[in-house]
Amino acid sequence: MRTLLLLAFAATPQILGARSEHHDLRVTRSVVSWEQVAYDVAVVDLDSGKTVLKSRVAGKPAEAVEVTGEAVRVRLAYEEKFFSATLTAANDELRTWWQLAPLTPQVINAPGAFRVGGEVAPPVAVRRVEPLYPEAARRNGVRGNVVLQVLVGKDGRVKDAVVVQGLPYGLGDSALDSIRKWQFRPATRNGEPVDAIFDMTFSFRSW
Amino acid sequence: MRTLPLLLLFAAVPTVAATLGARSAHHELRLERNAVSAEQVAYDVTVVNLDSGKTVLKAHLTGKPGEAVEATGGEKDRTVRVRLAYSAHFFSATVNVLDGKTIADEFRTWWQLEARAAGR
């Protein structure tokens, strides 16, 4: 059984890529075994038409690897559900991250809770805690929005929260850690406090 | 204040289209970015489904320099969304492919806008 699974993995390499004005990066990612992932990395200099990096490297799953050519460096890394490649050259830099597998966003299952909108007035934040910007996210220049689905109880406390739209390098967890410390004036329906579910967006800006 | 460097940057960019792109295992994004003037940038965006070979999004967009723009397309029950955005040193494109509530595919690329000193 295990052999069959290994063969299945080996048969489905992922061909990934990105191109800037000056470079074309191609990464073929193949899961060789439970302990090893192989990468074929090729970089073409689009100004000269020459292949400036062509290398096959291997690493453990989720382990970062780096390959260096004469004038270009490619770093492959993992974070949560994403795989990333960063190409750095003297006149160029590009970075791409890819979702590794289809994701179904989590949703809060809270029978009796109301969705904010219509006759349900939203909760109002009375205590906010800014999310931390993880050093890895800052170092990798990750920016964008994390969207959470939040359940606030009729006592104004955050009872549950899940990431609906995440970002790599721990930004989703950072937003979750933050929202759990917030306090609200509860949502109301016909003037009465109710448990309520709503979406909340955290914007992370580092560059 | 923050938009001033971006405006100056675009003012200095000749009106030459830059061809950019990215591909996941299932989709390919092709992007032409053309600084038409100091006040306008045009984008030609194409997304191809690599499994079927079909073009699932094709759009011509315009925006102000530094302004985010978005295009949406799709095939059957799938929605394909491309968002183009800027930060101080980078231009980015995010491709989302939604199959109902499932994110079937997602990738994002950042391109450096101009040569910069390391660490900036």
Interface residues (C-beta under 8 A of the other chain):
Chain A: Q14 I15 L16 G17 A18 R19 S20 E21 A90 N91 D92 E93 L94 R95 T96 W97 W98 Q99 P102 L103 T104 P105 V107 G141 R143 G144 R205 S206 W207
Chain B: A18 T19 L20 G21 A22 R23 S24 A25 S87 A88 H89 F90 T94 D99 K101 T102 I103 A104 D105 E106 F107 R108 T109 W110 W111 Q112 A115
